[in-house]
Amino acid sequence: LYLSACAQYPSIEWQIRTAVLACPEEFREQSTVLGYQESGLLGVLRLGTNHMICLADDPKTDGFSVSAYHSNLEPFMERGRELKEEGFDFKTIFDIRESEATSGSLKMPSRTTLYVLDGNINEQTKEIENAYLRYVIYIPFATPESTGLPTKPSTPSEPWIMDPGTHRAHIMISPERNK
């Protein structure tokens, strides 16, 4: 079943099945899955027993995108969701979290991983097609000087550092898309 009883949100089973696609296979079965209840609110769809959290696709946004991340990144992710819900734009959310991370009121892990899988939903089969997985390794406040990484890739799939020197500094690894 794809749609839930209210026919507005995908079923919990489908959300779990697709959310874990972003997670490394060895962690999928024991991961916590956050998704959308029939009320439209984000909540725990499945409580896991390991360190990974998978986030289901938001049915209110265009396209398909799910993510998985280490539980030590949840305070950062949760704060971003709260600020977005309050109506703040990306730059304001960035600035608020930067200030909070710098002051220590928002705890950032020294390093952690996020996986993001995008794709398209086949309207007939409800399967995910053209899936594309990219990797994000958060290393708060790191710089090109402290990592040896460039600030933009010069070749496809080359790791690079995004948002250097900030709470959101991270290594981006974007493999070439299948052709």
Secondary structure, 3 states (H helix, E strand, C coil): CCECCCCCCECHHHHHHHHHHHCCHHHHHHCEEEEECCCCCEEEEECCCCCEEEECCCCCCCCEEEEEEEHHHHHHHHHHHHHHHCCCCHHHHHHHHHHHHHHCCCCCCCCEEEEEEEEEECCCCCCEEEEEEEEEEECCCCCHHHHCCCCCCCCCCCCEEECCCCCCCEEEECCCCCC
